[in-house]
Amino acid sequence: MINWIERMLKELNLVESMDQPNGFTRLSYSEGEDRSIEVFKKEAESLGLQVSEDSAGNVIARWEGKRKDAPIVATGSHLDTVSQGGGYDGVAGIISSLGGVKQLMEEGFEPDCPIEVLNFRSEESSRFGVSTIGSKAMSGKLDLSIGKVEDAEGITIKEAAESRGYVWESFIEADKKEDIKSFVELHIEQGMNIEENEKDFGVVRSVACPVRLKVTIEGKASHTGTTPMNRRQDALVAVAPLVSFVSQKAGSIAGDEGEQLVATVSTIDLVPNSMNVIPGKVELGVDIRSVDDSLKHEIKKQIEDKCREIEDQHKVAISTEVLVDNDSIDLDEGVQSRLMEAGEASGLEGLMMNSGAGHDVMNMQAKCPSGLIFIPCKDGLSHHPGEFASLEDIQKGMHVLTNFLRNEASE
Amino acid sequence: MINWIERMLKELNLVESMDQPNGFTRLSYSEGEDRSIEVFKKEAESLGLQVSEDSAGNVIARWEGKRKDAPIVATGSHLDTVSQGGGYDGVAGIISSLGGVKQLMEEGFEPDCPIEVLNFRSEESSRFGVSTIGSKAMSGKLDLSIGKVEDAEGITIKEAAESRGYVWESFIEADKKEDIKSFVELHIEQGMNIEENEKDFGVVRSVACPVRLKVTIEGKASHTGTTPMNRRQDALVAVAPLVSFVSQKAGSIAGDEGEQLVATVSTIDLVPNSMNVIPGKVELGVDIRSVDDSLKHEIKKQIEDKCREIEDQHKVAISTEVLVDNDSIDLDEGVQSRLMEAGEASGLEGLMMNSGAGHDVMNMQAKCPSGLIFIPCKDGLSHHPGEFASLEDIQKGMHVLTNFLRNEASE
């Protein structure tokens, strides 16, 4: 099985070797995502699964059960990546889901209910700033108005989706009508908790959804050579202390473990960003996460207070806009216990933990009882060419998922 | 004459009204610069000047003198702008030079030597980070190797120039061979010294040329949601104190007048600049200017020391690269005195001062005795849509220049 995992890893990542210094780039609704999805479909068909696509581009690979109308046992993840990201985020989940089905087939298992492996289209937010579009559609949570959101080149989500052959208005028809008994996703941890606690896998209790702010600082652009230091309204100089503030304040709220809350100034856009012009305007993107929603709102307020202080000290105007404010998601407790049991049955030790990152499973939880398995990844590194999970750790995670699927789909 | 100034201002800026909220954008080697140059050529021809273009795209509008071989009296400026810049930077100089000739013609003046109005192509650095390309070529200071420098879209200077019909390798042939008696440029001050000293115009002693640094901070990109605060190598958090440091240190060196030295972090590029990824790499552009070269090197060293301190405090690597290190230029003392006299002869009061910004005149000083007249501009604002010089102030400056040209070109 480990050779199959290795082959799938390369094939789904469209490479001959996983050693890629510039990482993997398969943005939402790109040709790269399409090609990876084709690999998935081909492998699913070769396993004898019935492959179909819903109106939002999600692929459903179905293993028919003895009872065709019974609630479905579902599992899956995604195949798109961030720009220059890693080869395991999403892919490890697709491999484990497909591998779990393959294993059960090889055992001669006959599922009582249908088992479906789902590939959710366009999970990552790096192209449009909007994440999990496919699973939003499948779980009936999609708001079609996001179709007008643009990428850096001015292409909208609607245009990008339609360039791949879909019809944006039909995305809402992807809302899955059949009963689903449970949905489980496997994903790399993107952190170091499992490793530090010397466990084999993690089972997620809650998913920390972000509060995201756009902070706009308006100073005054003028000539770098002719504007005396004491007459400037430099928007970048004004905002520099805010970058330090967000990091320090989050660090103190986070506590010694550094995990209660995370907050990041992750984007910055300067106008005009020209060597001989004092920055007249700066836009910052701030990403705040915690499974404790009250902590997110506490730091949000402190950031806003700091902006007022900066406005008073520098001659600038600052506005803050809330781009995203999603409450954290508690996953199903029954699924959590059954996942821990499935792991223990394989002699593996699991860690109950939270997820700092959003995943498709948080949408599916609105549809059906859902769970999330984490597997370790090297140094917790993710969204980076150096992202790595060992074949052994992927296989261990797959064992947990396989046991879970067997239990769920048994009479 | 004031109506002519107003008409030329609009025509050279390619607008019906000077009230343009988004300013003026005629980048180096753009179609906009071409169109503005065509307006200039047409007006020069209508005045009866002989219009020619050198191999670097500089336009020479010549008024023949009684002695055709006598050293030339030259004046001029440029017609390109920064992105969303003002309508007076460069244009005020072209109008004054052409208006000076027009005035002398209307007086029936017959120049003893040739008078040339020069338009230098591509003075601004905002497209390529390289300034005064045309005057570098005309003064024999052009290094053809800069042809490979790219703009933000990856177009090189050579490609941009050749797209306008020039041959890059021929740019060196623009090195002007005839003797030039003097060259004078008129420009908006881009500062507030003239106004604060209640004078009518300025005469520049020295031009402060920049030291420009590229500072590259390498941290580690990772997921904003899953990387605990105490395990981050956030390049933006590391560099934020450097932005404050440059501003504070320059302010203290600059003194109470804020003018001895200016230093600006004017550009910032984040990699990946993506909402859910911790900034792994940041590049800063730092622009440092003073007519006192030792002060520029003092703050450069302090910035480098601060980088070492930041490297120790944060887990990042910082490298600094010197992009530009040009000594300041002292303009010709004889021309300075004659410009002051020319102003006083018109009943105008002049201020001897320095220039914080570079201009084409600094290249021409290497070729011939050169001088720079400043006229006031509102609030010192420049490289900004709000840049403004009154028609009256342009006309006063033109009087100084006209008197100077008359004196220079008399027997």
Interface residues (C-beta under 8 A of the other chain):
Chain A: V82 S83 Q84 E124 S125 S126 G129 S131 E189 Q190 G191 M192 A208 P210 R212 K220 A221 S222 H223 T224 G225 T226 T227 P228 M229 N230 R231 R232 D234 L236 V237 A240 P241 V243 S244 S247 A250 G251 A254 D256 E257 G258 E259 L261 V262 A263 T264 V265 S266 T267 I268 D269 L270 P272 N273 S274 M275 N276 V277 I278 P279 G280 G285 D287 R289 S355 G356 A357 G358 G380 L381 S382 H383 H384
Chain B: V82 S83 Q84 E124 S125 S126 G129 S131 E189 Q190 G191 M192 A208 P210 R212 K220 A221 S222 H223 T224 G225 T226 T227 P228 M229 N230 R231 R232 D234 L236 V237 A240 P241 V243 S244 S247 A250 G251 A254 D256 E257 G258 E259 L261 V262 A263 T264 V265 S266 T267 I268 D269 L270 P272 N273 S274 M275 N276 V277 I278 P279 G280 G285 D287 R289 S355 G356 A357 G358 G380 L381 S382 H383 H384
